């Protein structure tokens, strides 16, 4: 708990510093007068997992800050709408980077064979309708009632073992996943292993990762890769061979300043329970150190990045935006990324306590993350508002709440994908956290 306490104090110190406020206010004259909605209070509201109407969330915020028992109307939603225009969304990104750096420097975080596993994947998010949104993001569909629908493309680099979003992007729908994945490589470090789905596999991406000394494992489309098709049909389990660039990949490599020389890679064929064969490609060519048997389990770990999108959309209601401007969309998106990561870091501090509680149980258990998010509503504001002693007490109480809601870890489960739209208004597995 000491590390979590020091993290909160460090974030709080930076949040209230003049230099930080100066960097992240839109204009130099913003947040200079004494108002009820200061820079910090606007920040607090946005990180407090907004899902309700703005006025209800504002009244709740001041109830928490002023330590009242019922909601307090101190400001109007119109005042907040004006105040939020003064706050740059980059504030959430900077503090998120700080807390991630602190976590990896101080925590004994989980690794696979010594690697930090980073899953890359994308999704989409429906945006609110406004002329400003449409001008930047465009129109991509029309509903049955004739309403224009706008989507944004999401992409993230996700630590699949420690459940942390290392880098996230919200971009235009027409921006392709490859270009967004290219941007995520800036957070890669030596000792990382990147996991990619079939859509990302390309020579230039592999060349880029090799150039950055980042190992990787990616699934290939068997029908699109000659070496994958030959391996699948041969009956062999694996092969180590050189991969040559196509004309398109060679052109991309030159544009990125990368070598077009062939790359020595390892191709692995795995037969799934369904009888389907999947082919993986990896830079881990040492078959003594990394035997064939470990790769099926390795690639399955990538599924956590898919689960993180379920958390974003169903638990955090990330598409339930609190404003209709481009700035409001980015504020909401990065604020929830920050809050979700902070919750994960606080929950990770209970690992020893959970191990002690469950040491005589047959199966592994972990804190229910949906319940943890629910407990962080309002608590996240109190952690930044109260004095040091009170914050320490709150962290202790939160730990108890986290470990009082444990769920069994059920390894090896698999479910077929159902692409039909559910007729249920509120599907059972997709409850929100608030």
MOCORWO-V217482 format. One record per run of one state. SS is the DSSP state (H for helix, E for strand, C for the rest). FROM is the first residue (numbers start at 1). TO is the last residue. If there is no record, write none. Layout:
ss->(SS SS)
from->(FROM FROM)
to->(TO TO)
This chain:
ss->(C H C H E C H C H C H C E C H C E C E C H C E C E C E C H C E C H C H C E C H C E C H C E C E C H C H C H C H C E C H C H C H C E C H C)
from->(1 2 16 18 25 26 39 48 54 66 77 85 87 88 90 107 112 113 115 128 131 138 141 143 148 160 164 173 177 188 192 197 198 201 203 212 215 221 226 235 238 244 247 257 263 272 277 283 292 301 303 316 326 349 351 358 365 368 369 377 379 386 388 404 406 409 428 431)
to->(1 15 17 24 25 38 47 53 65 76 84 86 87 89 106 111 112 114 127 130 137 140 142 147 159 163 172 176 187 191 196 197 200 202 211 214 220 225 234 237 243 246 256 262 271 276 282 291 300 302 315 325 348 350 357 364 367 368 376 378 385 387 403 405 408 427 430 434)
